[in-house]
Amino acid sequence: MTWDRSDQPFHRPPGPYPWEERVIAAQRPRLTLTHIVLFVTTALTTTVAGALQAGADLVQDPWSIQAGIPFAATLLSILLIHELGHYTLARWHRVAATLPYFIPAPPLLIGTFGAFIRMQTPPPNRRALFDVGAAGPWAGLLIAVPAAFVGLRLSEVRPLALGEGGLVLGDSILFSWLTRLALGTTADDVTIILHPVALAGWFGLFVTFLNLLPVGQLDGGHVAYALFGRWHRWIARSFLALILVLGMTGWQGWLMWVILLLLIGLDHPPTRDLLTPLDVRRQVAGWLTVGVLIVTFMANPLSVAQPPPEFEGERTPVHWTRERPVAPRVRLVVPWGAPRRAREIVT
């Protein structure tokens, strides 16, 4: 890493430790068998997921899996560019990092849990940390936004049908703006059947805002720590409380994220140089990154709409119970002058 004296830092940061220098010197862009297997598996699961979304019957016609290629290719491109953004800036700042690892998932929804790189040495200062953390979301947006726009142009627009069953996707500020720009309308006025490319773009924006949550070592956690330093711990806890409330009142997937964030940790490890703040250029970029979180955030990203019950005609409920026959009651009239004992018997 080159240190710029014109920025007038508080002090000269410590250089890499000897073991870090050895790791950095030995680190090369090395593609391992693990990378290849994970990527091929993720490509397969995302393609199957895309084919199932398109209504393909893979049991009767295995070749119909090709219907999932547009979705898989778009989604994998977004994830790959996102992680290469991290990797490129890590190498720029001489931070040893691995190539991206893709995480396959059952092809029930999108077929992947995302991707990640692993930094093998810590960033030297908050400026390098910000560059590495913010590069991923911004690089991913370069693919996700055009993909969403082009996919929306290819999507099918139908009259608004209230009460139709199926998966309902949330609408962020950015996606709503792209919908109006591409179609001249919004999901509040019509029913939009998303093209696979648009669906992949939507999930790309979804992954972006999840990564930008300012908690722990997520991308947003790197940015928040670089911007606010030790105040990051209180910001992380505030957002954890927010998504806990959202999970209890809305999308239950937030509860899974609360558990996941508690497992990976809320606090961010310190950089070697804690004192040097971000320069003005990075501060502006940092607040723009916060703006990306705001325009992509969705309180209720996914929901399932239940179809209304079918009308089967008018029915009048009739309750029928069988009653036992009651014997007729015989009233005996006893003259007033009869003896008291006789009156007690027939009473």
RAKA-V500340 format. One record per pair of residues at least 6 apart in sequence whose C-alpha atoms are under 8 Angstrom apart, sorted by the first residue. I is the first residue (numbers start at 1). GAP is how many residues later the second one is. D is the distance in Angstrom with one decimal. If there is no record, write none. Layout:
# RAKA-V500340
i: (I I)
gap: (GAP GAP)
d: (D D)
This chain:
# RAKA-V500340
i: (1 1 1 2 7 9 9 10 10 11 11 13 13 13 13 14 14 14 15 16 20 23 23 23 24 24 24 24 27 27 29 29 30 30 31 35 35 35 35 38 38 38 38 39 39 39 39 41 42 42 42 42 42 42 43 43 43 45 45 45 45 45 45 45 46 46 46 46 46 46 46 46 47 47 47 47 47 47 47 47 48 48 48 48 49 49 49 49 49 49 50 50 50 50 50 50 50 50 51 51 51 51 51 51 52 52 53 54 54 54 56 56 56 57 58 58 68 70 70 71 71 71 71 72 74 74 74 74 75 75 75 75 77 78 78 78 78 78 79 79 79 79 80 80 81 81 81 81 82 82 82 82 82 82 83 83 83 83 83 84 84 84 85 85 85 85 85 85 85 86 86 86 86 86 86 87 87 87 87 87 87 89 89 89 90 90 90 90 90 91 93 93 95 95 95 95 95 96 96 96 97 97 97 97 97 98 98 98 98 99 99 100 100 100 100 101 101 101 102 102 102 102 102 103 103 103 103 104 104 104 104 105 105 105 106 114 122 122 123 123 123 124 124 124 125 125 125 125 125 126 126 126 126 126 126 126 126 126 127 127 127 127 127 129 129 129 129 130 130 130 130 130 130 133 133 133 133 134 134 134 134 134 134 136 137 137 137 137 140 140 141 141 141 143 144 144 144 144 144 145 145 146 147 147 147 147 148 148 148 148 148 148 148 148 149 149 149 149 150 150 150 151 151 151 151 151 151 151 152 152 152 152 152 152 153 153 154 154 155 155 155 155 155 156 156 156 156 157 157 157 157 158 158 158 158 159 159 159 160 160 160 161 161 163 163 163 163 164 164 164 164 165 165 165 165 165 166 166 166 166 167 167 167 167 168 168 168 168 169 169 169 170 170 170 170 170 170 171 171 172 172 172 172 173 173 173 174 174 175 175 176 176 179 179 179 180 205 206 206 206 208 208 209 209 209 209 211 211 211 212 212 212 212 212 213 213 213 213 213 214 214 214 214 214 214 214 214 214 215 215 215 215 215 215 215 215 215 215 215 216 216 216 216 216 216 216 216 217 217 217 217 221 221 221 222 223 224 225 225 225 226 226 227 227 227 227 229 232 232 233 233 233 236 236 237 240 243 243 243 244 244 244 246 246 246 247 247 247 248 250 250 251 251 251 251 251 332 334 334 334)
gap: (91 92 93 91 272 267 268 265 266 264 265 111 112 259 260 110 258 259 109 108 101 73 97 98 70 71 72 97 69 70 69 70 68 69 68 64 65 66 67 63 64 65 66 62 63 64 65 63 60 61 62 63 69 70 29 30 33 59 60 61 62 65 66 67 22 25 26 58 61 64 65 66 18 19 20 21 22 24 25 64 17 20 59 63 19 58 59 60 61 62 17 18 19 20 21 22 60 146 13 14 15 16 17 18 6 16 15 13 14 142 8 9 11 7 6 7 128 126 127 125 126 128 129 128 73 123 126 127 125 126 128 129 66 62 63 65 66 126 35 36 61 125 20 35 55 58 59 62 53 54 55 56 57 58 17 32 33 34 53 15 16 52 47 50 51 52 53 54 55 31 46 47 48 49 50 10 11 12 13 30 45 42 43 46 6 7 29 38 42 6 30 35 24 25 26 27 28 23 24 25 20 21 22 23 24 19 20 21 22 18 19 15 16 17 18 14 15 16 10 11 12 13 14 9 10 11 12 7 8 9 10 6 7 8 6 93 149 150 6 148 149 147 148 149 146 147 148 149 151 99 100 101 145 147 148 150 151 152 99 150 151 152 155 93 94 97 142 92 93 96 97 152 156 86 87 89 90 85 86 88 89 152 155 83 71 74 75 82 64 68 63 64 67 58 56 57 58 60 61 56 60 55 50 51 53 54 27 30 49 50 51 52 53 54 29 30 33 49 32 47 48 43 44 45 46 47 48 50 27 30 31 42 43 46 29 30 40 41 37 38 39 40 43 36 37 38 39 33 34 35 36 32 33 34 35 30 31 32 29 30 31 29 30 142 143 144 145 141 142 143 144 139 140 141 142 143 138 139 140 141 135 136 137 138 134 135 136 137 132 133 134 128 129 130 131 132 133 127 130 123 124 125 126 122 123 124 121 122 27 121 10 11 6 7 8 6 91 90 91 95 85 88 83 84 87 88 7 8 9 6 7 8 9 81 6 7 8 26 80 6 7 8 9 10 18 21 22 25 6 17 20 21 22 24 25 46 51 52 53 6 20 45 48 49 50 51 52 48 49 50 51 11 15 47 46 63 8 6 7 43 51 52 50 51 56 59 45 35 36 33 34 35 30 31 29 18 11 12 15 10 11 14 6 8 53 6 7 8 7 49 50 48 49 50 51 52 14 8 9 12)
d: (7.4 5.0 5.6 7.9 7.3 5.5 7.8 6.6 5.9 7.8 7.4 7.5 7.6 7.2 5.4 7.8 6.9 7.1 7.5 7.4 6.2 6.8 7.8 7.7 6.8 6.8 5.2 7.9 6.2 7.6 7.4 6.7 7.9 7.2 7.1 7.8 7.3 5.8 7.4 6.9 5.6 6.5 6.8 7.4 5.5 7.8 7.9 6.2 6.6 6.5 4.4 7.2 6.9 6.2 6.6 8.0 7.4 6.6 6.7 6.6 5.2 7.9 4.8 7.1 7.5 7.6 5.1 8.0 6.3 5.7 4.3 6.5 6.8 7.5 7.9 4.5 5.5 7.0 5.0 7.8 6.1 6.1 6.1 7.5 6.8 4.5 6.2 6.1 5.4 5.6 6.9 3.8 7.0 7.8 5.5 6.4 7.0 7.2 7.1 5.3 6.9 5.0 3.9 7.6 8.0 7.5 7.8 6.6 7.1 7.9 5.8 7.0 7.2 7.0 6.2 6.5 7.8 6.2 6.0 4.8 5.3 7.2 5.6 7.6 7.3 6.2 6.0 7.3 5.0 7.0 7.5 6.6 7.4 5.3 7.7 5.6 6.0 6.3 6.8 6.5 6.7 7.5 7.4 7.8 7.5 6.0 5.6 7.7 7.6 4.3 6.0 7.5 5.2 4.3 6.0 7.1 6.4 6.6 5.7 7.8 7.3 7.2 7.6 5.0 4.6 8.0 7.9 5.6 7.9 7.6 5.1 6.5 7.8 5.5 5.0 6.6 7.5 6.9 7.9 7.2 7.5 6.4 5.2 7.0 6.8 6.6 7.9 7.9 5.6 7.3 7.6 6.2 6.9 7.3 5.7 6.7 6.0 5.9 5.2 5.4 6.7 5.5 4.2 5.3 7.4 5.6 5.4 6.6 7.5 5.9 7.8 6.4 5.4 4.7 7.9 5.4 5.4 6.1 7.8 7.9 6.2 4.2 6.7 5.8 5.4 5.6 5.6 6.2 4.4 6.1 7.6 4.7 4.4 5.9 7.3 7.8 6.6 7.7 5.5 6.0 7.4 5.9 5.4 6.2 5.3 6.0 4.7 6.7 7.3 7.6 4.8 8.0 6.6 7.1 7.0 7.1 6.8 6.8 6.7 7.4 5.6 7.9 7.6 6.3 7.5 6.5 7.9 6.1 5.2 5.5 7.9 7.8 7.8 4.9 7.2 5.3 6.0 6.5 7.6 7.7 6.4 7.8 7.1 7.6 5.7 7.7 7.5 7.6 7.4 7.4 7.8 7.3 7.8 7.9 7.8 4.7 7.4 5.4 6.3 6.6 7.8 7.9 6.1 6.1 7.6 5.2 7.8 7.4 6.7 4.4 7.2 7.4 4.3 6.2 6.0 7.3 6.1 6.9 7.8 7.5 6.9 7.2 5.5 7.0 4.7 3.8 7.4 7.7 6.6 6.2 7.1 6.5 6.7 5.4 5.6 6.5 7.9 6.0 6.8 5.8 4.9 4.7 7.5 5.8 5.0 6.6 7.4 6.7 5.9 4.7 6.3 6.0 5.1 6.3 7.7 7.9 5.1 5.8 6.1 4.2 4.8 7.7 6.6 7.0 6.9 5.4 5.9 6.7 6.8 4.9 7.3 7.2 4.7 4.6 4.2 7.9 5.7 5.4 6.9 7.9 7.1 6.0 4.7 6.3 5.9 5.2 5.8 6.6 5.8 5.0 6.7 6.3 8.0 5.9 4.2 5.9 7.8 6.7 7.3 6.3 5.2 5.9 5.4 4.9 6.2 7.7 5.3 5.8 7.4 7.4 6.5 7.8 6.6 5.9 7.9 5.6 6.4 7.2 7.8 7.9 8.0 7.7 7.7 5.4 5.7 5.8 5.5 5.3 6.1 6.7 5.3 3.7 7.2 6.0 7.3 4.8 6.7 7.6 7.5 4.1 4.1 7.5 7.3 5.7 7.8 7.0 5.7 7.3 4.6 8.0 7.6 4.5 7.7 7.4 7.7 7.4 5.5 7.1 7.9 7.7 7.0 7.3 7.2 5.6 4.2 4.9 5.1 7.9 7.8 7.6 5.9 7.6 7.7 7.0 7.5 6.7 5.9 7.6 5.2 7.0 7.8 7.1 7.7 6.9 6.9 6.8 7.7 7.5 7.7 7.0 5.6 7.6 6.1 7.4 7.1 6.6 5.9 7.5 7.1 6.6 6.2 6.5 7.8 6.7 6.8 6.6 4.6 5.1 7.5 7.6 6.3 7.4 5.2 7.2 7.0 7.3 6.8 8.0 6.6 7.9)
